[in-house]
Amino acid sequence: MKFGRPSRVVALTLPEDAINRLRRVHKDIGWAIVKLLDDTGSGSRPPHDEVQPDVELVRVAARRSLIVVNHEAIAALPGVNIIPLGANRSFLALDIDRNMSDLELAVNDRLADLAMGGKEHRALRALQMQLRRWRHDRALRFQTRAIIVVEHADTNPPDRDTAATRAPGATRLARSKSGARELHAHRIVVR
C-alpha cells in the first residue's frame, strides 16, 4: 500500500544516469516512476472517483492485517501513534501500556470534542463503527505486538517532504543519560 493502492516489490537494474534523472523527479525511485506514469496517463491508474476508505484492515501477511487510516482525516489520537506508510495512509500503533479498549476509548473521547472538523468527525465515526464491528467479528482476533520504528538521525534539518511524512507522535530515536541511542517500541494491532 505504499502508493495508496496494492503494490509489490520489483527488482530492476537501471543505468546510473537514469537513476539520477529519476531522483530529480522524486528521491524515492519507486515514487518517481509512478509519478511519471501517472503524469503521462500510462499504466493502470485508479480512477479519480475511486476513493479509499478512511479506515480499513490492510493485509500484510497471511492471516495478519494492520488497521490503516487516512492520516489526513485522523491526525491524532491519545495513546495512539499514527505511523505513515505512504501517500495519505498510516497504520495505528498503540503505546506500550494500551490495548484495543484504550483505542476505542480514545476514539470516543476524540469524538466528544465539539471543535472537530467534519472530515475528521466522519473518519473517526467510521473508525468507531469499524472497531465495534471488528470486535464482534468471531473471525478476527486482536493481539498486541511491540514494533520498533527506526528513524534516521539527520544532522541537517529535514526537508519539507520528509517532515510532511512524519506523523504526530511517531517514534523517535532518543539519547539516554549515558548518551547511547535508544529506540522506543510501540505495540501494534494485528490480526
VOFIMI-512938 format. One record per residue (C-alpha): residue number from 1; chain; x, y, z. Coordinates in nm, 2 decimals, m for minus. Layout:
<rs>
+-----+-----+--------+--------+--------+
| seq | mol |      x |      y |      z |
+-----+-----+--------+--------+--------+
| NUM |   A |      X |      Y |      Z |
...
+-----+-----+--------+--------+--------+
</rs>
This chain:
<rs>
+-----+-----+--------+--------+--------+
| seq | mol |      x |      y |      z |
+-----+-----+--------+--------+--------+
|   1 |   A |   0.00 |   0.00 |   0.00 |
|   2 |   A |   0.30 |   0.23 |  m0.04 |
|   3 |   A |   0.12 |   0.43 |  m0.32 |
|   4 |   A |  m0.23 |   0.41 |  m0.16 |
|   5 |   A |  m0.31 |   0.11 |  m0.38 |
|   6 |   A |  m0.20 |  m0.25 |  m0.39 |
|   7 |   A |   0.18 |  m0.27 |  m0.46 |
|   8 |   A |   0.46 |  m0.52 |  m0.48 |
|   9 |   A |   0.84 |  m0.52 |  m0.47 |
|  10 |   A |   1.01 |  m0.54 |  m0.81 |
|  11 |   A |   1.38 |  m0.56 |  m0.86 |
|  12 |   A |   1.52 |  m0.39 |  m1.17 |
|  13 |   A |   1.85 |  m0.27 |  m1.30 |
|  14 |   A |   1.88 |   0.08 |  m1.44 |
|  15 |   A |   2.17 |   0.29 |  m1.58 |
|  16 |   A |   2.32 |   0.53 |  m1.33 |
|  17 |   A |   2.22 |   0.83 |  m1.54 |
|  18 |   A |   1.85 |   0.71 |  m1.54 |
|  19 |   A |   1.86 |   0.67 |  m1.16 |
|  20 |   A |   1.99 |   1.03 |  m1.12 |
|  21 |   A |   1.72 |   1.16 |  m1.35 |
|  22 |   A |   1.45 |   0.97 |  m1.16 |
|  23 |   A |   1.58 |   1.11 |  m0.83 |
|  24 |   A |   1.53 |   1.46 |  m0.97 |
|  25 |   A |   1.16 |   1.37 |  m1.01 |
|  26 |   A |   1.14 |   1.22 |  m0.65 |
|  27 |   A |   1.41 |   1.10 |  m0.41 |
|  28 |   A |   1.23 |   0.76 |  m0.39 |
|  29 |   A |   1.28 |   0.59 |  m0.73 |
|  30 |   A |   0.95 |   0.40 |  m0.70 |
|  31 |   A |   0.76 |   0.72 |  m0.64 |
|  32 |   A |   0.94 |   0.88 |  m0.94 |
|  33 |   A |   0.84 |   0.60 |  m1.17 |
|  34 |   A |   0.47 |   0.61 |  m1.05 |
|  35 |   A |   0.46 |   0.99 |  m1.08 |
|  36 |   A |   0.60 |   0.98 |  m1.44 |
|  37 |   A |   0.35 |   0.70 |  m1.54 |
|  38 |   A |   0.06 |   0.89 |  m1.38 |
|  39 |   A |   0.16 |   1.21 |  m1.55 |
|  40 |   A |   0.17 |   1.05 |  m1.89 |
|  41 |   A |  m0.16 |   0.86 |  m1.84 |
|  42 |   A |   0.03 |   0.52 |  m1.90 |
|  43 |   A |  m0.04 |   0.21 |  m1.70 |
|  44 |   A |  m0.35 |   0.13 |  m1.50 |
|  45 |   A |  m0.41 |   0.42 |  m1.27 |
|  46 |   A |  m0.71 |   0.41 |  m1.04 |
|  47 |   A |  m0.99 |   0.63 |  m1.15 |
|  48 |   A |  m1.01 |   0.97 |  m0.98 |
|  49 |   A |  m1.35 |   0.89 |  m0.84 |
|  50 |   A |  m1.22 |   0.58 |  m0.67 |
|  51 |   A |  m1.19 |   0.69 |  m0.31 |
|  52 |   A |  m1.00 |   0.49 |  m0.05 |
|  53 |   A |  m1.18 |   0.45 |   0.28 |
|  54 |   A |  m1.06 |   0.65 |   0.58 |
|  55 |   A |  m1.04 |   0.32 |   0.78 |
|  56 |   A |  m0.96 |  m0.03 |   0.67 |
|  57 |   A |  m0.78 |  m0.35 |   0.75 |
|  58 |   A |  m0.48 |  m0.40 |   0.52 |
|  59 |   A |  m0.34 |  m0.75 |   0.49 |
|  60 |   A |   0.04 |  m0.75 |   0.55 |
|  61 |   A |   0.09 |  m1.13 |   0.58 |
|  62 |   A |  m0.11 |  m1.45 |   0.57 |
|  63 |   A |  m0.38 |  m1.41 |   0.84 |
|  64 |   A |  m0.24 |  m1.07 |   0.96 |
|  65 |   A |  m0.36 |  m0.72 |   0.89 |
|  66 |   A |  m0.30 |  m0.37 |   1.02 |
|  67 |   A |  m0.56 |  m0.11 |   1.10 |
|  68 |   A |  m0.48 |   0.16 |   0.84 |
|  69 |   A |  m0.63 |   0.51 |   0.84 |
|  70 |   A |  m0.62 |   0.82 |   0.62 |
|  71 |   A |  m0.38 |   1.04 |   0.83 |
|  72 |   A |  m0.52 |   1.35 |   0.65 |
|  73 |   A |  m0.85 |   1.28 |   0.82 |
|  74 |   A |  m0.73 |   1.12 |   1.15 |
|  75 |   A |  m0.42 |   1.31 |   1.26 |
|  76 |   A |  m0.40 |   1.23 |   1.63 |
|  77 |   A |  m0.55 |   1.01 |   1.90 |
|  78 |   A |  m0.43 |   1.00 |   2.26 |
|  79 |   A |  m0.21 |   0.69 |   2.33 |
|  80 |   A |  m0.20 |   0.60 |   1.96 |
|  81 |   A |   0.08 |   0.65 |   1.72 |
|  82 |   A |  m0.01 |   0.71 |   1.36 |
|  83 |   A |   0.28 |   0.56 |   1.16 |
|  84 |   A |   0.30 |   0.67 |   0.79 |
|  85 |   A |   0.30 |   0.41 |   0.52 |
|  86 |   A |   0.30 |   0.64 |   0.22 |
|  87 |   A |   0.06 |   0.88 |   0.04 |
|  88 |   A |  m0.21 |   0.95 |   0.30 |
|  89 |   A |  m0.21 |   0.60 |   0.45 |
|  90 |   A |  m0.08 |   0.53 |   0.81 |
|  91 |   A |  m0.12 |   0.23 |   1.04 |
|  92 |   A |  m0.21 |   0.26 |   1.41 |
|  93 |   A |   0.03 |   0.16 |   1.68 |
|  94 |   A |  m0.07 |   0.16 |   2.04 |
|  95 |   A |   0.15 |   0.29 |   2.32 |
|  96 |   A |   0.31 |   0.01 |   2.52 |
|  97 |   A |   0.06 |   0.01 |   2.80 |
|  98 |   A |  m0.25 |   0.03 |   2.57 |
|  99 |   A |  m0.49 |  m0.22 |   2.43 |
| 100 |   A |  m0.79 |  m0.23 |   2.19 |
| 101 |   A |  m1.02 |  m0.10 |   2.46 |
| 102 |   A |  m0.80 |   0.20 |   2.50 |
| 103 |   A |  m0.81 |   0.26 |   2.12 |
| 104 |   A |  m1.19 |   0.26 |   2.13 |
| 105 |   A |  m1.19 |   0.49 |   2.43 |
| 106 |   A |  m0.95 |   0.73 |   2.26 |
| 107 |   A |  m1.18 |   0.74 |   1.95 |
| 108 |   A |  m1.49 |   0.80 |   2.17 |
| 109 |   A |  m1.31 |   1.08 |   2.37 |
| 110 |   A |  m1.19 |   1.25 |   2.05 |
| 111 |   A |  m1.54 |   1.23 |   1.90 |
| 112 |   A |  m1.67 |   1.43 |   2.21 |
| 113 |   A |  m1.45 |   1.73 |   2.10 |
| 114 |   A |  m1.71 |   1.98 |   1.97 |
| 115 |   A |  m1.44 |   2.18 |   1.78 |
| 116 |   A |  m1.35 |   1.90 |   1.55 |
| 117 |   A |  m1.40 |   1.95 |   1.17 |
| 118 |   A |  m1.65 |   1.75 |   0.96 |
| 119 |   A |  m1.39 |   1.54 |   0.77 |
| 120 |   A |  m1.22 |   1.43 |   1.10 |
| 121 |   A |  m1.55 |   1.36 |   1.26 |
| 122 |   A |  m1.67 |   1.14 |   0.97 |
| 123 |   A |  m1.34 |   0.95 |   0.97 |
| 124 |   A |  m1.35 |   0.89 |   1.35 |
| 125 |   A |  m1.71 |   0.78 |   1.33 |
| 126 |   A |  m1.61 |   0.53 |   1.06 |
| 127 |   A |  m1.32 |   0.41 |   1.28 |
| 128 |   A |  m1.56 |   0.38 |   1.58 |
| 129 |   A |  m1.81 |   0.17 |   1.39 |
| 130 |   A |  m1.54 |  m0.05 |   1.23 |
| 131 |   A |  m1.37 |  m0.11 |   1.57 |
| 132 |   A |  m1.71 |  m0.22 |   1.71 |
| 133 |   A |  m1.78 |  m0.45 |   1.40 |
| 134 |   A |  m1.43 |  m0.60 |   1.42 |
| 135 |   A |  m1.46 |  m0.66 |   1.80 |
| 136 |   A |  m1.78 |  m0.86 |   1.74 |
| 137 |   A |  m1.65 |  m1.05 |   1.44 |
| 138 |   A |  m1.56 |  m1.40 |   1.55 |
| 139 |   A |  m1.32 |  m1.45 |   1.26 |
| 140 |   A |  m1.10 |  m1.17 |   1.39 |
| 141 |   A |  m0.86 |  m1.20 |   1.69 |
| 142 |   A |  m0.67 |  m0.89 |   1.81 |
| 143 |   A |  m0.32 |  m0.92 |   1.96 |
| 144 |   A |  m0.07 |  m0.65 |   2.05 |
| 145 |   A |   0.29 |  m0.67 |   1.94 |
| 146 |   A |   0.58 |  m0.45 |   2.01 |
| 147 |   A |   0.72 |  m0.27 |   1.70 |
| 148 |   A |   1.04 |  m0.08 |   1.65 |
| 149 |   A |   1.04 |   0.22 |   1.43 |
| 150 |   A |   1.38 |   0.33 |   1.33 |
| 151 |   A |   1.42 |   0.70 |   1.23 |
| 152 |   A |   1.75 |   0.81 |   1.09 |
| 153 |   A |   1.90 |   1.09 |   1.29 |
| 154 |   A |   1.99 |   1.37 |   1.05 |
| 155 |   A |   2.23 |   1.65 |   1.13 |
| 156 |   A |   2.06 |   1.86 |   0.87 |
| 157 |   A |   1.71 |   1.99 |   0.92 |
| 158 |   A |   1.45 |   1.77 |   0.74 |
| 159 |   A |   1.32 |   1.89 |   0.41 |
| 160 |   A |   0.95 |   1.96 |   0.37 |
| 161 |   A |   0.88 |   1.62 |   0.21 |
| 162 |   A |   1.04 |   1.43 |   0.50 |
| 163 |   A |   0.87 |   1.65 |   0.76 |
| 164 |   A |   0.53 |   1.60 |   0.60 |
| 165 |   A |   0.56 |   1.22 |   0.62 |
| 166 |   A |   0.62 |   1.22 |   0.99 |
| 167 |   A |   0.31 |   1.15 |   1.19 |
| 168 |   A |   0.24 |   1.33 |   1.52 |
| 169 |   A |   0.38 |   1.11 |   1.80 |
| 170 |   A |   0.59 |   0.90 |   1.56 |
| 171 |   A |   0.86 |   0.71 |   1.73 |
| 172 |   A |   1.19 |   0.89 |   1.76 |
| 173 |   A |   1.55 |   0.80 |   1.83 |
| 174 |   A |   1.63 |   0.94 |   2.17 |
| 175 |   A |   1.95 |   0.98 |   2.37 |
| 176 |   A |   1.97 |   0.83 |   2.71 |
| 177 |   A |   2.16 |   0.99 |   3.00 |
| 178 |   A |   2.46 |   0.78 |   2.91 |
| 179 |   A |   2.45 |   0.92 |   2.55 |
| 180 |   A |   2.36 |   0.59 |   2.39 |
| 181 |   A |   2.08 |   0.59 |   2.14 |
| 182 |   A |   1.76 |   0.42 |   2.24 |
| 183 |   A |   1.47 |   0.30 |   2.03 |
| 184 |   A |   1.12 |   0.33 |   2.17 |
| 185 |   A |   0.89 |   0.04 |   2.09 |
| 186 |   A |   0.52 |   0.06 |   2.05 |
| 187 |   A |   0.25 |  m0.21 |   2.04 |
| 188 |   A |   0.08 |  m0.27 |   1.71 |
| 189 |   A |  m0.27 |  m0.41 |   1.65 |
| 190 |   A |  m0.26 |  m0.72 |   1.43 |
| 191 |   A |  m0.50 |  m0.98 |   1.31 |
+-----+-----+--------+--------+--------+
</rs>
